[in-house]
């Protein structure tokens, strides 16, 4: 693995409530702090997006022009 991925993995392995700063970890792995923060936040954003519930997924797919047209055709 590359050092940034090692640092992200290190962040992910920490216990909940254990606070580490990006600066501390960046120094430990000899990497850029900003790059580490961006990569780590990108991983967390991706994980949060993957945790959608079934109803959220259905709501997302229901929002299409074709489905709106079918709905209004039923009304008239």
N, C-alpha and C positions, 0 to 999 in steps of 0.2 A: 504494500500500500504506500501511497504517497504521504508525506508528513501531515498535510492538511486533513486527509481522510483519517489518519491515526488520531489526530486531535479531536475530530468530530466524534469518532468512536469513543474516545476517552470521555468526552462530555456526556454522551449517551449512557455510559456505564456508571455514572455517578448516582448515588442514592437521592431520592426526592428530598428537597430541603437543603441539600449540600450546595453551598454557593461557591462558585468559581468565577473569576472574571476572565474575559477573553484575553486580557493582557497577560495574566498569569500563565494561562495555557499556551498562548502564542510564544512566550519566552521559553517555556518548557520544551516546546517542539521546534523552536527556532523558525517560526513562520510569521507572516504578516497578520496582525491582529484583525484588520478590517476584512481581509479575505476569509479568515476563520469565521468571523461573525456572520458574514454573508452566507457562507456555505452551511454553517450550522442552522441559521434561520431558514434557509431554503429547505433543508431536511425537515425541520419542524413544520413548515408550511405544507410541504408535500404530505406529511403524515396526517396533519389536520384535515386536509382536503380528502384524504382516503377514508376518513372516519364518517362519511356521510351515512345517514340512515336510509332505509328503504323509501320512506315517504319523501325525503329530500330528493332522492334520485328520481322518483316518479314525478315530482313537481317540476324538476328540471326538464324532463323529457316531455311533459305535458305542454310546455310553453313553446308551441310551434304554430306556424301559420296554418298548416294543414288541419291541425286539430281544432283551431279556432273556427275555421271554415266549416268543418263538420258539425261543430256545436251550434253555430248560428243557422246552418241548414236545418237542423232538427227543430229549432225554434220557429221557423217560418213554415 
